[in-house]
Structures are given as structure tokens and as C-alpha cells.
């Protein structure tokens, strides 16, 4: 599993906000292939019970 460290100056680019706060990754959560689509899918899957409330 490749874990690529994200530069502290770039962490805001992969941050996400939920009712409990704003969070960002310090390492890439997955590989670089289809990163944007994969990230969106993971976030929707993870927070599907909280979305729309």
C-alpha cells in the first residue's frame, strides 16, 4: 500500500467539512489513479447516513 505524504501547504486541498469539523489528510488515502473520483465515492459512501440531514 503506497502512502504518499501530502505537503502541509497542500493539505487544505483535500480537506472535507462535516458538521463535527473540518478535516484533512496528511497522507494520500489511496493511489493516484482516478484519485478525484475515488475520493468522492469514498466520502459519499462513508457519510451516506449523514448526508441530507
Secondary structure, DSSP 4 states (H G I P E B T S, - for coil): ---PBPPGGGGGGG-EEETTEEE--SB-SS-STTHHHHHHHHHHHHTTTTTT-
